[in-house]
Amino acid sequence: MSFNAKDMTQGGQIASMRIRMFSQIANIMLYCLFIFFWILVGLVLWVKISWQTFVNGCIYWWCTTLEGMRD
C-alpha cells in the first residue's frame, strides 16, 4: 500500500466515480426493465381478455376514480 498523498486522494475519487458509473448503468437497466414490464403487461392483457371486457374495466376504473369528486 502506498502512502503517497496523490495515491490517497485519487483512491477516493476513483471509488466515487465507479459508484456513480454503477448507479448510472443500474438506472438505465431498471428503466429498460420497467418499460419492458409494462409492454409485457399490455401484451398479456391484449391476448388474454376480450375488447369488451377491457372497455368495461376502463369505464369501471374511470367511474370509481371520479366517484370521490362528486358533491
N, CA, C, O and CB atoms as a CASP TS submission, in Angstrom:
PFRMAT TS
TARGET T0000
AUTHOR 0000-0000-0000
METHOD Language model
MODEL 1
PARENT N/A
ATOM      1  N   MET     1       0.841  -1.176   0.000  1.00  0.00           N
ATOM      2  CA  MET     1       0.000   0.000   0.000  1.00  0.00           C
ATOM      3  C   MET     1       0.885   1.236   0.000  1.00  0.00           C
ATOM      4  O   MET     1       1.845   1.339   0.764  1.00  0.00           O
ATOM      5  CB  MET     1      -0.956  -0.001   1.212  1.00  0.00           C
ATOM      6  N   SER     2       0.543   2.159  -0.864  1.00  0.00           N
ATOM      7  CA  SER     2       1.325   3.378  -0.987  1.00  0.00           C
ATOM      8  C   SER     2       0.704   4.475  -0.123  1.00  0.00           C
ATOM      9  O   SER     2      -0.511   4.672  -0.104  1.00  0.00           O
ATOM     10  CB  SER     2       1.413   3.827  -2.466  1.00  0.00           C
ATOM     11  N   PHE     3       1.580   5.178   0.589  1.00  0.00           N
ATOM     12  CA  PHE     3       1.105   6.290   1.409  1.00  0.00           C
ATOM     13  C   PHE     3       1.393   7.630   0.749  1.00  0.00           C
ATOM     14  O   PHE     3       1.418   8.666   1.414  1.00  0.00           O
ATOM     15  CB  PHE     3       1.748   6.242   2.788  1.00  0.00           C
ATOM     16  N   ASN     4       1.606   7.605  -0.546  1.00  0.00           N
ATOM     17  CA  ASN     4       1.809   8.836  -1.293  1.00  0.00           C
ATOM     18  C   ASN     4       0.503   9.647  -1.257  1.00  0.00           C
ATOM     19  O   ASN     4      -0.578   9.079  -1.407  1.00  0.00           O
ATOM     20  CB  ASN     4       2.252   8.532  -2.770  1.00  0.00           C
ATOM     21  N   ALA     5       0.597  10.941  -1.063  1.00  0.00           N
ATOM     22  CA  ALA     5      -0.601  11.781  -0.934  1.00  0.00           C
ATOM     23  C   ALA     5      -1.452  11.743  -2.196  1.00  0.00           C
ATOM     24  O   ALA     5      -2.681  11.761  -2.128  1.00  0.00           O
ATOM     25  CB  ALA     5      -0.207  13.225  -0.621  1.00  0.00           C
ATOM     26  N   LYS     6      -0.787  11.690  -3.352  1.00  0.00           N
ATOM     27  CA  LYS     6      -1.534  11.640  -4.612  1.00  0.00           C
ATOM     28  C   LYS     6      -2.362  10.357  -4.702  1.00  0.00           C
ATOM     29  O   LYS     6      -3.519  10.391  -5.121  1.00  0.00           O
ATOM     30  CB  LYS     6      -0.571  11.736  -5.813  1.00  0.00           C
ATOM     31  N   ASP     7      -1.773   9.234  -4.312  1.00  0.00           N
ATOM     32  CA  ASP     7      -2.496   7.962  -4.358  1.00  0.00           C
ATOM     33  C   ASP     7      -3.652   7.935  -3.362  1.00  0.00           C
ATOM     34  O   ASP     7      -4.702   7.353  -3.633  1.00  0.00           O
ATOM     35  CB  ASP     7      -1.544   6.803  -4.078  1.00  0.00           C
ATOM     36  N   MET     8      -3.453   8.561  -2.220  1.00  0.00           N
ATOM     37  CA  MET     8      -4.511   8.558  -1.201  1.00  0.00           C
ATOM     38  C   MET     8      -5.728   9.362  -1.664  1.00  0.00           C
ATOM     39  O   MET     8      -6.862   8.938  -1.440  1.00  0.00           O
ATOM     40  CB  MET     8      -3.976   9.130   0.126  1.00  0.00           C
ATOM     41  N   THR     9      -5.515  10.511  -2.303  1.00  0.00           N
ATOM     42  CA  THR     9      -6.655  11.327  -2.727  1.00  0.00           C
ATOM     43  C   THR     9      -7.309  10.766  -3.981  1.00  0.00           C
ATOM     44  O   THR     9      -8.529  10.844  -4.125  1.00  0.00           O
ATOM     45  CB  THR     9      -6.214  12.766  -2.973  1.00  0.00           C
ATOM     46  N   GLN    10      -6.519  10.200  -4.894  1.00  0.00           N
ATOM     47  CA  GLN    10      -7.115   9.650  -6.117  1.00  0.00           C
ATOM     48  C   GLN    10      -7.941   8.409  -5.827  1.00  0.00           C
ATOM     49  O   GLN    10      -8.899   8.122  -6.546  1.00  0.00           O
ATOM     50  CB  GLN    10      -6.030   9.319  -7.134  1.00  0.00           C
ATOM     51  N   GLY    11      -7.589   7.677  -4.795  1.00  0.00           N
ATOM     52  CA  GLY    11      -8.340   6.466  -4.469  1.00  0.00           C
ATOM     53  C   GLY    11      -9.801   6.774  -4.178  1.00  0.00           C
ATOM     54  O   GLY    11     -10.688   6.059  -4.643  1.00  0.00           O
ATOM     55  N   GLY    12     -10.057   7.821  -3.420  1.00  0.00           N
ATOM     56  CA  GLY    12     -11.436   8.197  -3.107  1.00  0.00           C
ATOM     57  C   GLY    12     -12.175   8.719  -4.319  1.00  0.00           C
ATOM     58  O   GLY    12     -13.367   8.458  -4.483  1.00  0.00           O
ATOM     59  N   GLN    13     -11.477   9.458  -5.171  1.00  0.00           N
ATOM     60  CA  GLN    13     -12.115   9.989  -6.372  1.00  0.00           C
ATOM     61  C   GLN    13     -12.466   8.872  -7.340  1.00  0.00           C
ATOM     62  O   GLN    13     -13.534   8.890  -7.953  1.00  0.00           O
ATOM     63  CB  GLN    13     -11.206  11.009  -7.054  1.00  0.00           C
ATOM     64  N   ILE    14     -11.579   7.907  -7.480  1.00  0.00           N
ATOM     65  CA  ILE    14     -11.843   6.782  -8.380  1.00  0.00           C
ATOM     66  C   ILE    14     -12.992   5.939  -7.844  1.00  0.00           C
ATOM     67  O   ILE    14     -13.852   5.497  -8.605  1.00  0.00           O
ATOM     68  CB  ILE    14     -10.580   5.913  -8.557  1.00  0.00           C
ATOM     69  N   ALA    15     -13.003   5.718  -6.531  1.00  0.00           N
ATOM     70  CA  ALA    15     -14.087   4.928  -5.944  1.00  0.00           C
ATOM     71  C   ALA    15     -15.431   5.624  -6.136  1.00  0.00           C
ATOM     72  O   ALA    15     -16.421   4.976  -6.476  1.00  0.00           O
ATOM     73  CB  ALA    15     -13.828   4.685  -4.449  1.00  0.00           C
ATOM     74  N   SER    16     -15.471   6.938  -5.922  1.00  0.00           N
ATOM     75  CA  SER    16     -16.749   7.645  -6.092  1.00  0.00           C
ATOM     76  C   SER    16     -17.171   7.663  -7.561  1.00  0.00           C
ATOM     77  O   SER    16     -18.362   7.592  -7.863  1.00  0.00           O
ATOM     78  CB  SER    16     -16.642   9.090  -5.555  1.00  0.00           C
ATOM     79  N   MET    17     -16.189   7.758  -8.488  1.00  0.00           N
ATOM     80  CA  MET    17     -16.520   7.711  -9.909  1.00  0.00           C
ATOM     81  C   MET    17     -17.097   6.343 -10.281  1.00  0.00           C
ATOM     82  O   MET    17     -18.053   6.256 -11.051  1.00  0.00           O
ATOM     83  CB  MET    17     -15.273   8.019 -10.762  1.00  0.00           C
ATOM     84  N   ARG    18     -16.512   5.285  -9.733  1.00  0.00           N
ATOM     85  CA  ARG    18     -17.022   3.937 -10.017  1.00  0.00           C
ATOM     86  C   ARG    18     -18.435   3.752  -9.473  1.00  0.00           C
ATOM     87  O   ARG    18     -19.274   3.119 -10.114  1.00  0.00           O
ATOM     88  CB  ARG    18     -16.090   2.875  -9.417  1.00  0.00           C
ATOM     89  N   ILE    19     -18.694   4.299  -8.306  1.00  0.00           N
ATOM     90  CA  ILE    19     -20.045   4.203  -7.735  1.00  0.00           C
ATOM     91  C   ILE    19     -21.040   4.965  -8.601  1.00  0.00           C
ATOM     92  O   ILE    19     -22.144   4.479  -8.844  1.00  0.00           O
ATOM     93  CB  ILE    19     -20.070   4.749  -6.286  1.00  0.00           C
ATOM     94  N   ARG    20     -20.662   6.167  -9.074  1.00  0.00           N
ATOM     95  CA  ARG    20     -21.554   6.938  -9.948  1.00  0.00           C
ATOM     96  C   ARG    20     -21.804   6.213 -11.268  1.00  0.00           C
ATOM     97  O   ARG    20     -22.930   6.198 -11.765  1.00  0.00           O
ATOM     98  CB  ARG    20     -20.963   8.326 -10.219  1.00  0.00           C
ATOM     99  N   MET    21     -20.760   5.614 -11.835  1.00  0.00           N
ATOM    100  CA  MET    21     -20.929   4.876 -13.088  1.00  0.00           C
ATOM    101  C   MET    21     -21.842   3.671 -12.883  1.00  0.00           C
ATOM    102  O   MET    21     -22.700   3.387 -13.718  1.00  0.00           O
ATOM    103  CB  MET    21     -19.564   4.422 -13.637  1.00  0.00           C
ATOM    104  N   PHE    22     -21.655   2.963 -11.771  1.00  0.00           N
ATOM    105  CA  PHE    22     -22.514   1.821 -11.476  1.00  0.00           C
ATOM    106  C   PHE    22     -23.962   2.265 -11.312  1.00  0.00           C
ATOM    107  O   PHE    22     -24.872   1.599 -11.807  1.00  0.00           O
ATOM    108  CB  PHE    22     -22.035   1.100 -10.211  1.00  0.00           C
ATOM    109  N   SER    23     -24.186   3.383 -10.625  1.00  0.00           N
ATOM    110  CA  SER    23     -25.565   3.843 -10.424  1.00  0.00           C
ATOM    111  C   SER    23     -26.195   4.280 -11.741  1.00  0.00           C
ATOM    112  O   SER    23     -27.398   4.099 -11.932  1.00  0.00           O
ATOM    113  CB  SER    23     -25.602   4.999  -9.415  1.00  0.00           C
ATOM    114  N   GLN    24     -25.408   4.855 -12.657  1.00  0.00           N
ATOM    115  CA  GLN    24     -25.947   5.235 -13.961  1.00  0.00           C
ATOM    116  C   GLN    24     -26.361   4.004 -14.761  1.00  0.00           C
ATOM    117  O   GLN    24     -27.433   3.985 -15.366  1.00  0.00           O
ATOM    118  CB  GLN    24     -24.917   6.052 -14.748  1.00  0.00           C
ATOM    119  N   ILE    25     -25.518   2.984 -14.765  1.00  0.00           N
ATOM    120  CA  ILE    25     -25.832   1.763 -15.504  1.00  0.00           C
ATOM    121  C   ILE    25     -27.027   1.057 -14.877  1.00  0.00           C
ATOM    122  O   ILE    25     -27.903   0.568 -15.590  1.00  0.00           O
ATOM    123  CB  ILE    25     -24.614   0.821 -15.543  1.00  0.00           C
ATOM    124  N   ALA    26     -27.068   1.001 -13.547  1.00  0.00           N
ATOM    125  CA  ALA    26     -28.205   0.377 -12.873  1.00  0.00           C
ATOM    126  C   ALA    26     -29.490   1.145 -13.164  1.00  0.00           C
ATOM    127  O   ALA    26     -30.547   0.535 -13.325  1.00  0.00           O
ATOM    128  CB  ALA    26     -27.960   0.306 -11.357  1.00  0.00           C
ATOM    129  N   ASN    27     -29.414   2.460 -13.233  1.00  0.00           N
ATOM    130  CA  ASN    27     -30.582   3.285 -13.537  1.00  0.00           C
ATOM    131  C   ASN    27     -31.101   2.990 -14.942  1.00  0.00           C
ATOM    132  O   ASN    27     -32.309   2.864 -15.143  1.00  0.00           O
ATOM    133  CB  ASN    27     -30.237   4.776 -13.401  1.00  0.00           C
ATOM    134  N   ILE    28     -30.199   2.880 -15.909  1.00  0.00           N
ATOM    135  CA  ILE    28     -30.606   2.569 -17.283  1.00  0.00           C
ATOM    136  C   ILE    28     -31.231   1.182 -17.360  1.00  0.00           C
ATOM    137  O   ILE    28     -32.243   0.988 -18.034  1.00  0.00           O
ATOM    138  CB  ILE    28     -29.403   2.660 -18.239  1.00  0.00           C
ATOM    139  N   MET    29     -30.628   0.219 -16.670  1.00  0.00           N
ATOM    140  CA  MET    29     -31.173  -1.145 -16.695  1.00  0.00           C
ATOM    141  C   MET    29     -32.557  -1.204 -16.059  1.00  0.00           C
ATOM    142  O   MET    29     -33.451  -1.867 -16.584  1.00  0.00           O
ATOM    143  CB  MET    29     -30.227  -2.110 -15.972  1.00  0.00           C
ATOM    144  N   LEU    30     -32.740  -0.520 -14.939  1.00  0.00           N
ATOM    145  CA  LEU    30     -34.048  -0.520 -14.288  1.00  0.00           C
ATOM    146  C   LEU    30     -35.098   0.178 -15.148  1.00  0.00           C
ATOM    147  O   LEU    30     -36.253  -0.245 -15.186  1.00  0.00           O
ATOM    148  CB  LEU    30     -33.959   0.157 -12.922  1.00  0.00           C
ATOM    149  N   TYR    31     -34.700   1.241 -15.834  1.00  0.00           N
ATOM    150  CA  TYR    31     -35.619   1.936 -16.736  1.00  0.00           C
ATOM    151  C   TYR    31     -36.059   1.006 -17.863  1.00  0.00           C
ATOM    152  O   TYR    31     -37.245   0.939 -18.189  1.00  0.00           O
ATOM    153  CB  TYR    31     -34.957   3.206 -17.315  1.00  0.00           C
ATOM    154  N   CYS    32     -35.105   0.288 -18.457  1.00  0.00           N
ATOM    155  CA  CYS    32     -35.438  -0.649 -19.536  1.00  0.00           C
ATOM    156  C   CYS    32     -36.326  -1.782 -19.030  1.00  0.00           C
ATOM    157  O   CYS    32     -37.267  -2.182 -19.715  1.00  0.00           O
ATOM    158  CB  CYS    32     -34.159  -1.226 -20.158  1.00  0.00           C
ATOM    159  N   LEU    33     -36.037  -2.300 -17.846  1.00  0.00           N
ATOM    160  CA  LEU    33     -36.872  -3.358 -17.275  1.00  0.00           C
ATOM    161  C   LEU    33     -38.282  -2.852 -16.986  1.00  0.00           C
ATOM    162  O   LEU    33     -39.252  -3.583 -17.187  1.00  0.00           O
ATOM    163  CB  LEU    33     -36.238  -3.904 -15.991  1.00  0.00           C
ATOM    164  N   PHE    34     -38.407  -1.620 -16.521  1.00  0.00           N
ATOM    165  CA  PHE    34     -39.714  -1.024 -16.247  1.00  0.00           C
ATOM    166  C   PHE    34     -40.536  -0.914 -17.531  1.00  0.00           C
ATOM    167  O   PHE    34     -41.711  -1.280 -17.554  1.00  0.00           O
ATOM    168  CB  PHE    34     -39.549   0.364 -15.600  1.00  0.00           C
ATOM    169  N   ILE    35     -39.914  -0.409 -18.597  1.00  0.00           N
ATOM    170  CA  ILE    35     -40.599  -0.289 -19.887  1.00  0.00           C
ATOM    171  C   ILE    35     -40.988  -1.668 -20.410  1.00  0.00           C
ATOM    172  O   ILE    35     -42.112  -1.864 -20.873  1.00  0.00           O
ATOM    173  CB  ILE    35     -39.706   0.441 -20.914  1.00  0.00           C
ATOM    174  N   PHE    36     -40.061  -2.626 -20.339  1.00  0.00           N
ATOM    175  CA  PHE    36     -40.329  -3.981 -20.810  1.00  0.00           C
ATOM    176  C   PHE    36     -41.474  -4.617 -20.029  1.00  0.00           C
ATOM    177  O   PHE    36     -42.315  -5.303 -20.611  1.00  0.00           O
ATOM    178  CB  PHE    36     -39.071  -4.843 -20.695  1.00  0.00           C
ATOM    179  N   PHE    37     -41.515  -4.393 -18.707  1.00  0.00           N
ATOM    180  CA  PHE    37     -42.578  -4.955 -17.881  1.00  0.00           C
ATOM    181  C   PHE    37     -43.943  -4.450 -18.330  1.00  0.00           C
ATOM    182  O   PHE    37     -44.876  -5.242 -18.467  1.00  0.00           O
ATOM    183  CB  PHE    37     -42.347  -4.612 -16.410  1.00  0.00           C
ATOM    184  N   TRP    38     -44.079  -3.137 -18.563  1.00  0.00           N
ATOM    185  CA  TRP    38     -45.378  -2.593 -18.954  1.00  0.00           C
ATOM    186  C   TRP    38     -45.770  -2.998 -20.370  1.00  0.00           C
ATOM    187  O   TRP    38     -46.955  -3.148 -20.668  1.00  0.00           O
ATOM    188  CB  TRP    38     -45.364  -1.082 -18.840  1.00  0.00           C
ATOM    189  N   ILE    39     -44.780  -3.174 -21.247  1.00  0.00           N
ATOM    190  CA  ILE    39     -45.086  -3.702 -22.579  1.00  0.00           C
ATOM    191  C   ILE    39     -45.585  -5.133 -22.461  1.00  0.00           C
ATOM    192  O   ILE    39     -46.542  -5.515 -23.134  1.00  0.00           O
ATOM    193  CB  ILE    39     -43.843  -3.636 -23.502  1.00  0.00           C
ATOM    194  N   LEU    40     -44.944  -5.925 -21.611  1.00  0.00           N
ATOM    195  CA  LEU    40     -45.364  -7.309 -21.399  1.00  0.00           C
ATOM    196  C   LEU    40     -46.764  -7.377 -20.791  1.00  0.00           C
ATOM    197  O   LEU    40     -47.571  -8.213 -21.197  1.00  0.00           O
ATOM    198  CB  LEU    40     -44.365  -8.035 -20.494  1.00  0.00           C
ATOM    199  N   VAL    41     -47.059  -6.511 -19.829  1.00  0.00           N
ATOM    200  CA  VAL    41     -48.404  -6.473 -19.234  1.00  0.00           C
ATOM    201  C   VAL    41     -49.438  -6.128 -20.296  1.00  0.00           C
ATOM    202  O   VAL    41     -50.499  -6.749 -20.355  1.00  0.00           O
ATOM    203  CB  VAL    41     -48.464  -5.447 -18.073  1.00  0.00           C
ATOM    204  N   GLY    42     -49.138  -5.143 -21.134  1.00  0.00           N
ATOM    205  CA  GLY    42     -50.061  -4.771 -22.208  1.00  0.00           C
ATOM    206  C   GLY    42     -50.299  -5.910 -23.184  1.00  0.00           C
ATOM    207  O   GLY    42     -51.433  -6.140 -23.605  1.00  0.00           O
ATOM    208  N   LEU    43     -49.242  -6.625 -23.549  1.00  0.00           N
ATOM    209  CA  LEU    43     -49.398  -7.757 -24.470  1.00  0.00           C
ATOM    210  C   LEU    43     -50.211  -8.888 -23.851  1.00  0.00           C
ATOM    211  O   LEU    43     -51.049  -9.494 -24.520  1.00  0.00           O
ATOM    212  CB  LEU    43     -48.032  -8.282 -24.894  1.00  0.00           C
ATOM    213  N   VAL    44     -49.965  -9.170 -22.579  1.00  0.00           N
ATOM    214  CA  VAL    44     -50.726 -10.230 -21.904  1.00  0.00           C
ATOM    215  C   VAL    44     -52.197  -9.850 -21.825  1.00  0.00           C
ATOM    216  O   VAL    44     -53.065 -10.688 -22.070  1.00  0.00           O
ATOM    217  CB  VAL    44     -50.164 -10.494 -20.487  1.00  0.00           C
ATOM    218  N   LEU    45     -52.490  -8.597 -21.485  1.00  0.00           N
ATOM    219  CA  LEU    45     -53.890  -8.163 -21.446  1.00  0.00           C
ATOM    220  C   LEU    45     -54.526  -8.237 -22.825  1.00  0.00           C
ATOM    221  O   LEU    45     -55.684  -8.634 -22.953  1.00  0.00           O
ATOM    222  CB  LEU    45     -53.994  -6.738 -20.899  1.00  0.00           C
ATOM    223  N   TRP    46     -53.786  -7.862 -23.847  1.00  0.00           N
ATOM    224  CA  TRP    46     -54.310  -7.880 -25.215  1.00  0.00           C
ATOM    225  C   TRP    46     -54.640  -9.298 -25.659  1.00  0.00           C
ATOM    226  O   TRP    46     -55.614  -9.515 -26.380  1.00  0.00           O
ATOM    227  CB  TRP    46     -53.305  -7.251 -26.181  1.00  0.00           C
ATOM    228  N   VAL    47     -53.825 -10.270 -25.229  1.00  0.00           N
ATOM    229  CA  VAL    47     -54.040 -11.660 -25.640  1.00  0.00           C
ATOM    230  C   VAL    47     -55.115 -12.329 -24.787  1.00  0.00           C
ATOM    231  O   VAL    47     -55.922 -13.095 -25.314  1.00  0.00           O
ATOM    232  CB  VAL    47     -52.730 -12.453 -25.548  1.00  0.00           C
ATOM    233  N   LYS    48     -55.144 -12.058 -23.492  1.00  0.00           N
ATOM    234  CA  LYS    48     -55.976 -12.834 -22.570  1.00  0.00           C
ATOM    235  C   LYS    48     -57.420 -12.350 -22.444  1.00  0.00           C
ATOM    236  O   LYS    48     -58.311 -13.169 -22.217  1.00  0.00           O
ATOM    237  CB  LYS    48     -55.350 -12.821 -21.227  1.00  0.00           C
ATOM    238  N   ILE    49     -57.681 -11.050 -22.584  1.00  0.00           N
ATOM    239  CA  ILE    49     -59.046 -10.583 -22.355  1.00  0.00           C
ATOM    240  C   ILE    49     -59.645 -10.038 -23.642  1.00  0.00           C
ATOM    241  O   ILE    49     -58.941  -9.622 -24.561  1.00  0.00           O
ATOM    242  CB  ILE    49     -59.073  -9.509 -21.259  1.00  0.00           C
ATOM    243  N   SER    50     -60.964 -10.056 -23.672  1.00  0.00           N
ATOM    244  CA  SER    50     -61.655  -9.545 -24.858  1.00  0.00           C
ATOM    245  C   SER    50     -61.696  -8.015 -24.817  1.00  0.00           C
ATOM    246  O   SER    50     -61.468  -7.396 -23.778  1.00  0.00           O
ATOM    247  CB  SER    50     -63.095 -10.127 -24.949  1.00  0.00           C
ATOM    248  N   TRP    51     -61.991  -7.433 -25.968  1.00  0.00           N
ATOM    249  CA  TRP    51     -62.054  -5.969 -26.067  1.00  0.00           C
ATOM    250  C   TRP    51     -63.174  -5.419 -25.192  1.00  0.00           C
ATOM    251  O   TRP    51     -63.003  -4.380 -24.554  1.00  0.00           O
ATOM    252  CB  TRP    51     -62.262  -5.532 -27.533  1.00  0.00           C
ATOM    253  N   GLN    52     -64.313  -6.097 -25.154  1.00  0.00           N
ATOM    254  CA  GLN    52     -65.443  -5.628 -24.356  1.00  0.00           C
ATOM    255  C   GLN    52     -65.101  -5.631 -22.869  1.00  0.00           C
ATOM    256  O   GLN    52     -65.460  -4.699 -22.149  1.00  0.00           O
ATOM    257  CB  GLN    52     -66.679  -6.500 -24.616  1.00  0.00           C
ATOM    258  N   THR    53     -64.412  -6.666 -22.405  1.00  0.00           N
ATOM    259  CA  THR    53     -64.001  -6.714 -21.003  1.00  0.00           C
ATOM    260  C   THR    53     -63.029  -5.583 -20.686  1.00  0.00           C
ATOM    261  O   THR    53     -63.104  -4.979 -19.615  1.00  0.00           O
ATOM    262  CB  THR    53     -63.359  -8.070 -20.676  1.00  0.00           C
ATOM    263  N   PHE    54     -62.128  -5.298 -21.604  1.00  0.00           N
ATOM    264  CA  PHE    54     -61.174  -4.204 -21.410  1.00  0.00           C
ATOM    265  C   PHE    54     -61.892  -2.858 -21.325  1.00  0.00           C
ATOM    266  O   PHE    54     -61.590  -2.042 -20.453  1.00  0.00           O
ATOM    267  CB  PHE    54     -60.147  -4.182 -22.552  1.00  0.00           C
ATOM    268  N   VAL    55     -62.837  -2.630 -22.227  1.00  0.00           N
ATOM    269  CA  VAL    55     -63.585  -1.367 -22.221  1.00  0.00           C
ATOM    270  C   VAL    55     -64.402  -1.242 -20.945  1.00  0.00           C
ATOM    271  O   VAL    55     -64.436  -0.174 -20.335  1.00  0.00           O
ATOM    272  CB  VAL    55     -64.508  -1.270 -23.455  1.00  0.00           C
ATOM    273  N   ASN    56     -65.062  -2.324 -20.531  1.00  0.00           N
ATOM    274  CA  ASN    56     -65.839  -2.286 -19.290  1.00  0.00           C
ATOM    275  C   ASN    56     -64.938  -2.009 -18.085  1.00  0.00           C
ATOM    276  O   ASN    56     -65.320  -1.264 -17.183  1.00  0.00           O
ATOM    277  CB  ASN    56     -66.595  -3.611 -19.092  1.00  0.00           C
ATOM    278  N   GLY    57     -63.753  -2.602 -18.067  1.00  0.00           N
ATOM    279  CA  GLY    57     -62.812  -2.348 -16.979  1.00  0.00           C
ATOM    280  C   GLY    57     -62.356  -0.901 -16.956  1.00  0.00           C
ATOM    281  O   GLY    57     -62.230  -0.306 -15.885  1.00  0.00           O
ATOM    282  N   CYS    58     -62.104  -0.322 -18.141  1.00  0.00           N
ATOM    283  CA  CYS    58     -61.696   1.087 -18.212  1.00  0.00           C
ATOM    284  C   CYS    58     -62.814   2.005 -17.732  1.00  0.00           C
ATOM    285  O   CYS    58     -62.565   2.969 -17.009  1.00  0.00           O
ATOM    286  CB  CYS    58     -61.291   1.458 -19.647  1.00  0.00           C
ATOM    287  N   ILE    59     -64.039   1.707 -18.135  1.00  0.00           N
ATOM    288  CA  ILE    59     -65.179   2.523 -17.695  1.00  0.00           C
ATOM    289  C   ILE    59     -65.361   2.404 -16.187  1.00  0.00           C
ATOM    290  O   ILE    59     -65.619   3.403 -15.515  1.00  0.00           O
ATOM    291  CB  ILE    59     -66.476   2.096 -18.426  1.00  0.00           C
ATOM    292  N   TYR    60     -65.228   1.185 -15.642  1.00  0.00           N
ATOM    293  CA  TYR    60     -65.344   0.990 -14.197  1.00  0.00           C
ATOM    294  C   TYR    60     -64.257   1.774 -13.462  1.00  0.00           C
ATOM    295  O   TYR    60     -64.534   2.434 -12.461  1.00  0.00           O
ATOM    296  CB  TYR    60     -65.255  -0.510 -13.845  1.00  0.00           C
ATOM    297  N   TRP    61     -63.011   1.698 -13.965  1.00  0.00           N
ATOM    298  CA  TRP    61     -61.908   2.424 -13.335  1.00  0.00           C
ATOM    299  C   TRP    61     -62.164   3.930 -13.383  1.00  0.00           C
ATOM    300  O   TRP    61     -61.941   4.631 -12.396  1.00  0.00           O
ATOM    301  CB  TRP    61     -60.570   2.085 -14.029  1.00  0.00           C
ATOM    302  N   TRP    62     -62.630   4.424 -14.527  1.00  0.00           N
ATOM    303  CA  TRP    62     -62.894   5.854 -14.689  1.00  0.00           C
ATOM    304  C   TRP    62     -63.977   6.314 -13.713  1.00  0.00           C
ATOM    305  O   TRP    62     -63.840   7.362 -13.081  1.00  0.00           O
ATOM    306  CB  TRP    62     -63.316   6.164 -16.141  1.00  0.00           C
ATOM    307  N   CYS    63     -65.049   5.533 -13.589  1.00  0.00           N
ATOM    308  CA  CYS    63     -66.156   5.915 -12.698  1.00  0.00           C
ATOM    309  C   CYS    63     -65.737   5.866 -11.234  1.00  0.00           C
ATOM    310  O   CYS    63     -66.102   6.754 -10.464  1.00  0.00           O
ATOM    311  CB  CYS    63     -67.362   4.996 -12.923  1.00  0.00           C
ATOM    312  N   THR    64     -64.978   4.846 -10.832  1.00  0.00           N
ATOM    313  CA  THR    64     -64.557   4.776  -9.431  1.00  0.00           C
ATOM    314  C   THR    64     -63.522   5.850  -9.111  1.00  0.00           C
ATOM    315  O   THR    64     -63.437   6.301  -7.969  1.00  0.00           O
ATOM    316  CB  THR    64     -63.987   3.390  -9.113  1.00  0.00           C
ATOM    317  N   THR    65     -62.736   6.264 -10.103  1.00  0.00           N
ATOM    318  CA  THR    65     -61.771   7.339  -9.875  1.00  0.00           C
ATOM    319  C   THR    65     -62.487   8.664  -9.660  1.00  0.00           C
ATOM    320  O   THR    65     -62.093   9.446  -8.795  1.00  0.00           O
ATOM    321  CB  THR    65     -60.795   7.448 -11.054  1.00  0.00           C
ATOM    322  N   LEU    66     -63.528   8.923 -10.433  1.00  0.00           N
ATOM    323  CA  LEU    66     -64.249  10.187 -10.331  1.00  0.00           C
ATOM    324  C   LEU    66     -65.283  10.193  -9.212  1.00  0.00           C
ATOM    325  O   LEU    66     -65.860  11.239  -8.916  1.00  0.00           O
ATOM    326  CB  LEU    66     -64.925  10.493 -11.637  1.00  0.00           C
ATOM    327  N   GLU    67     -65.526   9.054  -8.588  1.00  0.00           N
ATOM    328  CA  GLU    67     -66.557   8.966  -7.561  1.00  0.00           C
ATOM    329  C   GLU    67     -66.267   9.901  -6.386  1.00  0.00           C
ATOM    330  O   GLU    67     -67.194  10.468  -5.807  1.00  0.00           O
ATOM    331  CB  GLU    67     -66.678   7.530  -7.067  1.00  0.00           C
ATOM    332  N   GLY    68     -65.006  10.065  -6.033  1.00  0.00           N
ATOM    333  CA  GLY    68     -64.652  10.932  -4.915  1.00  0.00           C
ATOM    334  C   GLY    68     -64.850  12.409  -5.205  1.00  0.00           C
ATOM    335  O   GLY    68     -64.815  13.221  -4.281  1.00  0.00           O
ATOM    336  N   MET    69     -65.058  12.779  -6.463  1.00  0.00           N
ATOM    337  CA  MET    69     -65.214  14.185  -6.837  1.00  0.00           C
ATOM    338  C   MET    69     -66.670  14.636  -6.841  1.00  0.00           C
ATOM    339  O   MET    69     -66.960  15.805  -7.093  1.00  0.00           O
ATOM    340  CB  MET    69     -64.611  14.424  -8.199  1.00  0.00           C
ATOM    341  N   ARG    70     -67.575  13.721  -6.566  1.00  0.00           N
ATOM    342  CA  ARG    70     -68.997  14.091  -6.557  1.00  0.00           C
ATOM    343  C   ARG    70     -69.317  14.931  -5.330  1.00  0.00           C
ATOM    344  O   ARG    70     -68.681  14.790  -4.286  1.00  0.00           O
ATOM    345  CB  ARG    70     -69.893  12.831  -6.588  1.00  0.00           C
ATOM    346  N   ASP    71     -70.299  15.798  -5.465  1.00  0.00           N
ATOM    347  CA  ASP    71     -70.696  16.659  -4.340  1.00  0.00           C
ATOM    348  C   ASP    71     -71.629  15.948  -3.406  1.00  0.00           C
ATOM    349  O   ASP    71     -72.061  16.524  -2.407  1.00  0.00           O
ATOM    350  CB  ASP    71     -71.353  17.929  -4.839  1.00  0.00           C
TER
END
